[in-house]
Amino acid sequence: MARTRDAGEDDRALAAGALDDLVGAVLVLDHQLRIRLATATAGVVLGFTPPIGASAATLLCGDRPKKPFAEALAEGRPFQAII
């Protein structure tokens, strides 16, 4: 049987499409820094579709010893990186 989308998935797709049109590559995170929404352009930039619920710090920093992006996220500081 085919899976049907629920209202939450429809809302997420609508929001992701709007953010993609307005901003481009976006990952929306929750308070635990887990991915709750990712735009299609974010997937293009990263080279894969970011999994919903994954840790953004782990996804973007891996196991590198220096993790300025993850540290900035955890401290609530703005951070930019050129990919």
N, C-alpha and C positions, 0 to 999 in steps of 0.2 A: 504494500500500500504506500502511496506517495505521501511524504511528510508535508503538512501544510504549515505555512508561516503563521506565527501568532502576532498579535498586535505589537508586542514589544520588539519583535524582529522587524516589523514594518516601520516602527518609529525609529529604530536604530538605522535602518537603511535610508530613510528620509533625511535624518540628521547628518549621516555620513555624506550623502549626496550634496546637501546644502553646504557643508563645510568644505567639501572637495571643490565645489564651484567657487566659493568665496575665498578660500585660503590655500588649498592644495593639500600638501602632505600634513596630516594631523593624526596624532594619537591622543585620545581622551582617556585619562587615567582616573582611578578612584583614589580614596585616601590611603590605600595600601599599595599604591603605585602599580596597580594591575590594569591592563588594557581593557577598557570597556567599549571602545569604538575606535575604528581605524578607517581612514578614507582610502579609496582605491589608489590615489596618488602616493600615499604612504607605503602601500605595498609595492608600487613601482620603484620608489626610491630605495626601499630596503631589499628589493629583489625577491620578496616572498610576502604572502599575506600574513600580517601579524595575527597570531592567535588570540582571540578574545579570552581574557582571564589570565594571560601570561604576565609575568613580572616584566615591566618595561626596563628596569635596571638590568636584569639578566639578559633580556633580549638585545639591548643596545650595547651593553658593556661586556657581556660574557664573563669570563673568569680572569680578565686582565687585572694586574695588581693595582693600577691607578684607574679610578672610576670617577672622574670629575662630574660626569653627567648624573650618575646615580647619587653622588653626594649632594649635588645641587637639588635634585628632586626631593631627596629625603629632608633637606633643610628648608625647602620651599623657596629657594633662590632661583631667579631666572638664569637660564643658560642657553647659549647658542653654540652650534657646531656646524661646520661646513663639511658636507659629505661628498 
